[in-house]
Each structure stands twice: as structure tokens, then as C-alpha cells.
Amino acid sequence: MGNIHGTGRRGAGGVARGLLLGAGLLLLATAAPAAAAAGEGRIFVIGNYPVEAHASDAVKAKEQAIQDGQQAAFRSLLKRIVPVTYYGRLKEIKQTPAAGMIEGFSVRSERNSSTQYIASYDFSFQPEAVQRLLDGQGIPYLDKQAPRILIVPIYRAGSQPQNVVAEATDTWTYAWRALDLVNTLTPATLTEAKREIHADTLTSALAGDSNAHRIVAGEYKTSLVVIALLEPSADGKKATVTLAGEDSVGPFTLARNYRLDGDLAYTSELAAVVGLGVLEGRWKAANGHLMTASAPDSPGRGGVERPDSASAPQPGSTYGSGSSYASGPSTYPAPGARSGGGVLKLSVSFRGMGEWQQISQRLAATPGVDNLEVEGLSARGARVALSFPGGADELARALSAQGLSLRGGPDGLLLSAR
């Protein structure tokens, strides 16, 4: 079985609680090797995870917070390494007591009162124990990290005063910094926007222009650069977050709208969590050929191959590289069908990156669409996976209201602008 690791995804509320903790010294809570989180990434470490509990006294509150926290961190670990198409199967094992699989934990920061305990922990899990649990259920997983990338958080709002823009930029950057970018499946380093990059070049790069990306990559001296732009609407009620650049899978562009309503910190936290999830999802989809799992009750590992592994794109292939849109046999469901756990896969057709931006924004803004991931992108086509209640027929009706057409084709579901 291949080894790849990912980052535990937390709800925005959990991230918000973590942000309240501030920067603290790393205090050793056990003799476990959790300190490794500060160095080379470890897939089975869930870092900087917020915990909180109330009890009759401070000691009981701390005990409850740690117990609840390690169970929640275990659920995050499962979602980190298991493909989204198998999330439905996790219901069977996510309630398994995590205490027996904990290798150790360390506290990054903490505060308490007589009845409340709030802290941020690094939880380290025993790889073999988690692998045995997944193998026993025949659930595939990936525990190999992608090559490290650079993420450039940028806040852009031309009509706002410079001091407001500077404060908002700090908020957006801090939302990314609060994530565990070391132990995630797709490790990343945050860096600032370079003044040498012209605004027109940045705009073109965000639209998917490969020449503009080469200019950006040249400034950072690496092709693995992803720009994360947060841009509020004129009325301040929503924000568009665009991820554009090249990760270890290939070039891609994705835009998604979020409610803003004046709460930039909450929106930034949620968008950063979703953004990291997109990067992890792309890496897992691209390495599906490495995901294997033993069938229940069968000895050893590697007995049952992931169903869609044959068509999964591999890093460096033409899939998503900006060349012709071809990636081998299609595994899209027939119209009205569902892929595991309500996940639908669509083939998107467009005439250029400008139209792709419009389609992706409308798709992300469609009520009910969730877990939207771009699995491949080229100059004229894309592959996306998403969750939607009701299946493809209901999704087609919802997308029609957004000016989009979803129809069945010989290779599955086809999405385009009307």
C-alpha cells in the first residue's frame, strides 16, 4: 500500500476556537514523539487541534477536553487519509475509542478557569493501529505526502483604505497559518506576495493564464506556487476566494463564494479550511492508484483495490497539465446515478479560462452543492467532484437556475454554460 498523509479538516468554529488561544510555548504533555510535528511532516499527527470543555472543576474539565479532543482528532485523521468517496463507510469506525490508538500528545497553548479548559493540542496516532482498523473494514487510505508547495494568501479590495486592506490581509494570512500545514497530505509553506509581480500579471495568473503563472513561478523560483485570493464584493455581503497556480498534481483554478456579512475572520477561517481540503482532495484523487485495502477478514494488506484507481490522474500526466483534456477511461456515473456517499463527478466543458471562472463560481454558489473539488483542469475542460442531495436530476434543476446546463453524455455527466 502506498503511503500518503493529509491534514485533518476542522469546522470553522473549531478553527475559531483555536485562534483564541494565541501563541504559546510547546509544553510536553507526554513522552510521545509529537515534537516531530515541528519538523518533518507526519501523516498520523493532527497538529494544532483545539479542545475545550466545561466541568465541575478545572481538573475534570481538562480530562474531558483531552478525551473529546482525541476522539475528534481521530475523525479528522480518517478524513485526511481516506478518499471522499469512502466517507460514508467511516460511520462504521469513527466512533472506535481513539485512546487505544494514541501514541502521544503535546499541548501548544492552554488556558483555564475554575470550570473551563481551552487548549490547542498535537495528537499523534499509532500508524499501525489505524491501518489495521481501516484494513479490517476494507477501506482504502493514502499515507504519502505530496511535495511541498508555496501558498500566497492575498486580500484584494481596491475601494477600501490601505490600513483596512493591511488588517484584512493579516486576517486572511493568519487563517492559513492556523492550519496544520506540516502534517497535512499536501504540506505547504506560506509566503508573502512579491511587489515585483505586476497586478495585471497576478490577474492573468488567477484566470489560469499559463504564461502569467510562469512569471509568478519565476519570482518564487518554483513552479509549485498556489495563489489564494480573497476578494470581498462591493456590498460586503460575500467574498470570492480563488485558488490558482500549480500544486503537485498540476495547474488548476478554482473559485468559490462565501458569505461575508462583515465577519471576515470567520469567513477566512472557513475558506482556508476548505482550500486546504481541495488541495488534499486533488492529491488523493491523483494517487488513487496507490490506495488499496484488505478485504474484511482477509489476511494482510493490499487485497482490494480502490474502485476508481484505474482512471486516477498521476502527477506529471497530461491530465490537468494544460494540454489536451484526456485521462483514460471515464468512471463518471450515468445521469441520475450517485457515486459513493452521494458524491457526483462531472465533466465540465468551456471555451476559455474566463468562462471556466464563471462556471466554477456559479457552481460553487449553487445551494446544496458541497465538498466541491477540482480533480483536473486543462485549457478547455475540467473534472469536478461534489456532493449534492437528491442526485444528478435534482442537481440539473438547481444548476439551470444558475445559467448552467447539466446533461448526460456517453461518458457520464456533462456540465457547460447555457
TORFI-99181 format. One line per field, with one value per residue (C-alpha): residue number from 1; x, y, z. Coordinates in pm, whole numbers, always signed. Layout:
// residues N
tivex	[NUM|...]
X	[X|...]
Y	[Y|...]
Z	[Z|...]
This chain:
// residues 418
tivex	[1|2|3|4|5|6|7|8|9|10|11|12|13|14|15|16|17|18|19|20|21|22|23|24|25|26|27|28|29|30|31|32|33|34|35|36|37|38|39|40|41|42|43|44|45|46|47|48|49|50|51|52|53|54|55|56|57|58|59|60|61|62|63|64|65|66|67|68|69|70|71|72|73|74|75|76|77|78|79|80|81|82|83|84|85|86|87|88|89|90|91|92|93|94|95|96|97|98|99|100|101|102|103|104|105|106|107|108|109|110|111|112|113|114|115|116|117|118|119|120|121|122|123|124|125|126|127|128|129|130|131|132|133|134|135|136|137|138|139|140|141|142|143|144|145|146|147|148|149|150|151|152|153|154|155|156|157|158|159|160|161|162|163|164|165|166|167|168|169|170|171|172|173|174|175|176|177|178|179|180|181|182|183|184|185|186|187|188|189|190|191|192|193|194|195|196|197|198|199|200|201|202|203|204|205|206|207|208|209|210|211|212|213|214|215|216|217|218|219|220|221|222|223|224|225|226|227|228|229|230|231|232|233|234|235|236|237|238|239|240|241|242|243|244|245|246|247|248|249|250|251|252|253|254|255|256|257|258|259|260|261|262|263|264|265|266|267|268|269|270|271|272|273|274|275|276|277|278|279|280|281|282|283|284|285|286|287|288|289|290|291|292|293|294|295|296|297|298|299|300|301|302|303|304|305|306|307|308|309|310|311|312|313|314|315|316|317|318|319|320|321|322|323|324|325|326|327|328|329|330|331|332|333|334|335|336|337|338|339|340|341|342|343|344|345|346|347|348|349|350|351|352|353|354|355|356|357|358|359|360|361|362|363|364|365|366|367|368|369|370|371|372|373|374|375|376|377|378|379|380|381|382|383|384|385|386|387|388|389|390|391|392|393|394|395|396|397|398|399|400|401|402|403|404|405|406|407|408|409|410|411|412|413|414|415|416|417|418]
X	[+0|+129|+192|+41|-79|-325|-447|-738|-1016|-1195|-1509|-1465|-1592|-1310|-1059|-1207|-1161|-803|-741|-847|-565|-283|+77|+209|+517|+510|+472|+540|+233|+364|+687|+542|+726|+473|+753|+823|+530|+760|+999|+924|+554|+390|+60|-67|-21|-315|-148|-275|-614|-844|-1001|-1248|-1464|-1662|-1688|-1736|-1366|-1059|-906|-1220|-1259|-906|-959|-1285|-1129|-844|-1078|-1317|-1030|-850|-1174|-1243|-881|-919|-1219|-1013|-732|-970|-1098|-740|-624|-946|-1083|-1405|-1592|-1549|-1654|-1988|-1806|-1635|-1959|-1883|-1548|-1523|-1674|-1400|-1232|-929|-746|-609|-460|-297|+82|+108|+6|+152|-7|+79|-113|-376|-582|-835|-1067|-1220|-1469|-1339|-1037|-936|-622|-458|-301|-94|-232|-5|-168|-11|+5|-17|-327|-513|-408|-527|-864|-911|-779|-1025|-1313|-1170|-1147|-862|-639|-342|-49|+209|+269|+280|+582|+573|+415|+410|+79|+50|-252|-366|-652|-769|-1028|-938|-1205|-1101|-849|-495|-499|-817|-664|-350|-553|-767|-453|-323|-658|-656|-293|-347|-638|-398|-126|-367|-398|-164|+37|+317|+142|-121|-125|-27|+237|+276|+479|+312|+484|+403|+303|+603|+583|+775|+467|+256|-117|-208|+17|-149|-496|-400|-248|-569|-763|-546|-305|-6|+234|+141|+193|+540|+622|+491|+678|+997|+973|+937|+1189|+950|+659|+466|+301|-69|-220|-506|-700|-983|-1184|-1495|-1792|-1876|-2166|-1954|-2206|-1994|-1635|-1490|-1192|-984|-712|-492|-149|+16|+29|+192|-93|-79|-217|-567|-801|-1097|-1323|-1584|-1816|-1865|-2098|-1917|-2164|-1883|-1731|-1403|-1230|-1495|-1510|-1131|-1111|-1378|-1230|-879|-1007|-1196|-895|-662|-926|-930|-553|-574|-863|-668|-368|-582|-760|-430|-287|-588|-374|-176|-483|-550|-712|-755|-1098|-1263|-1138|-864|-501|-252|-291|-350|-630|-899|-809|-984|-1267|-1175|-800|-758|-865|-698|-459|-96|+135|+310|+49|-140|-444|-472|-143|-285|-260|-537|-815|-769|-710|-806|-1127|-1410|-1567|-1844|-2184|-2475|-2730|-2919|-2670|-2464|-2107|-2031|-2178|-2374|-2063|-2117|-1845|-1890|-1703|-1700|-1663|-1573|-1421|-1157|-1043|-1275|-1577|-1435|-1416|-1782|-1891|-1692|-1826|-2185|-2135|-1989|-2274|-2548|-2748|-2684|-2352|-2086|-1741|-1660|-1322|-1146|-974|-827|-813|-695|-739|-1085|-1213|-1220|-1324|-1501|-1644|-1914|-2184|-2548|-2864|-3104|-2865|-2794|-3154|-3207|-2864|-2950|-3257|-3060|-2783|-3035|-3129|-2761|-2747|-2568|-2660|-2607|-2685|-2600|-2342|-2177|-1906|-2122|-2244|-2151|-2165|-2143|-2274|-2609]
Y	[+0|+344|+584|+937|+1165|+1451|+1726|+1686|+1920|+2102|+2307|+2682|+2704|+2474|+2690|+2998|+2846|+2764|+3125|+3242|+3054|+3275|+3172|+2967|+2766|+2400|+2214|+1842|+1654|+1304|+1138|+1074|+1184|+1458|+1711|+1574|+1785|+2084|+1923|+1676|+1621|+1307|+1197|+1041|+1361|+1601|+1926|+2245|+2093|+2300|+2137|+2282|+2155|+2269|+2064|+2099|+2174|+2254|+1905|+1733|+1995|+1924|+1548|+1583|+1821|+1580|+1283|+1463|+1621|+1298|+1143|+1443|+1443|+1075|+1159|+1430|+1183|+941|+1212|+1317|+980|+822|+925|+1125|+853|+631|+885|+709|+395|+587|+593|+234|+306|+674|+602|+350|+467|+669|+634|+290|+428|+738|+736|+1058|+1421|+1759|+2091|+2403|+2652|+2641|+2849|+2756|+2883|+2701|+2521|+2564|+2439|+2565|+2450|+2355|+2008|+1795|+1438|+1162|+832|+488|+430|+52|+66|+299|+98|-228|-70|+51|-272|-470|-280|-287|+93|+232|+512|+717|+793|+955|+1329|+1542|+1760|+2085|+2385|+2760|+2928|+3303|+3444|+3774|+4003|+4241|+4518|+4831|+5058|+5007|+5225|+5089|+5035|+4826|+4620|+4561|+4441|+4216|+4073|+3978|+3812|+3606|+3505|+3411|+3185|+2979|+2991|+2844|+2525|+2229|+2282|+2047|+1714|+1759|+1536|+1846|+2027|+2396|+2699|+3040|+3331|+3695|+3842|+3988|+4350|+4263|+4080|+4330|+4349|+4256|+3950|+3846|+3887|+3677|+3407|+3392|+3342|+3040|+3201|+2964|+3238|+3455|+3161|+3108|+3469|+3419|+3090|+3258|+3516|+3242|+3011|+2714|+2607|+2475|+2805|+2849|+3196|+3212|+3533|+3657|+3939|+4092|+4201|+4572|+4540|+4347|+4061|+3792|+3714|+3523|+3301|+3191|+2926|+2935|+2805|+2466|+2205|+1863|+1733|+2008|+2351|+2436|+2726|+2718|+2999|+2972|+3228|+3262|+3468|+3760|+3990|+4180|+3876|+3848|+3631|+3358|+3362|+3348|+3051|+2858|+2937|+2835|+2502|+2435|+2544|+2301|+2030|+2099|+2054|+1730|+1604|+1664|+1475|+1181|+1168|+1181|+895|+667|+403|+376|+330|-31|-201|-556|-707|-764|-1076|-1135|-1156|-884|-558|-472|-717|-491|-211|+124|+108|+419|+377|+291|+635|+844|+1102|+1080|+1374|+1477|+1325|+1526|+1527|+1877|+1987|+2241|+2014|+1813|+1704|+1328|+1097|+748|+554|+753|+648|+910|+783|+766|+1052|+1037|+797|+855|+774|+651|+862|+1100|+1220|+1316|+1356|+1593|+1669|+2045|+2198|+2564|+2786|+2956|+3033|+3332|+3110|+2847|+3113|+3199|+2835|+2745|+3049|+2969|+2603|+2689|+2934|+2677|+2599|+2244|+2199|+2094|+1929|+2080|+1961|+2017|+1691|+1808|+2119|+2190|+2474|+2358|+2115|+2014|+1730|+1813|+1611|+1740|+1638|+1725|+1591|+1430|+1313|+1433|+1507|+1747|+1898|+1966|+2164|+2363|+2442|+2553|+2841|+2942|+2951|+2616|+2304|+1954|+1667|+1306|+1205|+886|+925|+1048|+1387|+1692|+2049|+2367|+2724|+2766]
Z	[+0|-83|+198|+183|+459|+479|+706|+942|+842|+1117|+1113|+1103|+1460|+1572|+1392|+1555|+1898|+1807|+1707|+2053|+2213|+2084|+2051|+2339|+2422|+2331|+2658|+2670|+2787|+2736|+2630|+2283|+1972|+1897|+1877|+1531|+1411|+1424|+1177|+901|+848|+986|+839|+1160|+1362|+1389|+1487|+1648|+1724|+1952|+2259|+2507|+2793|+3098|+3419|+3793|+3839|+3630|+3651|+3526|+3252|+3127|+3131|+2938|+2685|+2611|+2582|+2347|+2156|+2075|+1951|+1727|+1606|+1515|+1297|+1128|+1066|+896|+664|+592|+458|+324|-20|-6|-195|+114|+378|+412|+528|+808|+1006|+1097|+1263|+1357|+1700|+1776|+2101|+1998|+2329|+2236|+1914|+2064|+2051|+2249|+2263|+2341|+2430|+2232|+2441|+2712|+2948|+3214|+3482|+3776|+3549|+3191|+2996|+2648|+2471|+2144|+2114|+1880|+1879|+1748|+1644|+1603|+1225|+1252|+1473|+1238|+933|+1090|+1165|+808|+658|+868|+707|+354|+346|+128|+250|+141|+371|+145|+146|-165|-248|-51|-224|-164|-80|-130|+61|-93|+9|-265|-233|-425|-277|+85|+272|+282|+658|+628|+347|+554|+853|+633|+470|+815|+898|+577|+623|+987|+890|+678|+942|+1199|+992|+1025|+707|+820|+871|+601|+294|+98|+308|+234|+325|+342|+173|+103|-232|-412|-516|-832|-966|-1162|-1084|-1444|-1426|-1100|-1250|-1553|-1332|-1129|-1453|-1538|-1783|-1805|-1921|-1624|-1391|-1531|-1444|-1090|-1057|-1173|-896|-635|-805|-802|-1020|-717|-624|-545|-509|-257|-328|-105|-262|-99|-307|-337|-91|+161|+182|+19|-69|-362|-285|-582|-570|-880|-971|-973|-699|-711|-931|-1194|-1286|-1164|-1095|-857|-735|-462|-300|+76|+290|+446|+621|+794|+970|+780|+1043|+1032|+652|+627|+863|+674|+332|+441|+576|+251|+46|+219|+174|-201|-222|-25|-236|-557|-421|-312|-648|-835|-629|-623|-793|-468|-249|-162|+132|+252|+231|+570|+745|+487|+593|+500|+320|-42|-117|-262|-499|-490|-745|-943|-925|-1291|-1408|-1139|-1285|-1185|-1117|-1435|-1668|-1930|-1704|-1561|-1713|-1953|-2259|-2419|-2187|-2180|-1888|-1990|-1925|-1769|-1442|-1430|-1315|-1553|-1536|-1212|-1057|-748|-664|-309|-31|-263|-449|-815|-1077|-1368|-1688|-1750|-2097|-2160|-2430|-2217|-1865|-1838|-1898|-1658|-1387|-1441|-1443|-1129|-942|-1032|-944|-603|-536|-613|-295|-178|-355|-106|-94|-433|-561|-893|-982|-1311|-1528|-1880|-2128|-2241|-1982|-1618|-1393|-1069|-781|-548|-305|-366|-202|-448|-717|-1069|-1171|-881|-939|-1304|-1199|-941|-1190|-1452|-1220|-1227|-1606|-1631|-1827|-1685|-1919|-1971|-2229|-2348|-2083|-1795|-1672|-1881|-1746|-1953|-1967|-2140]
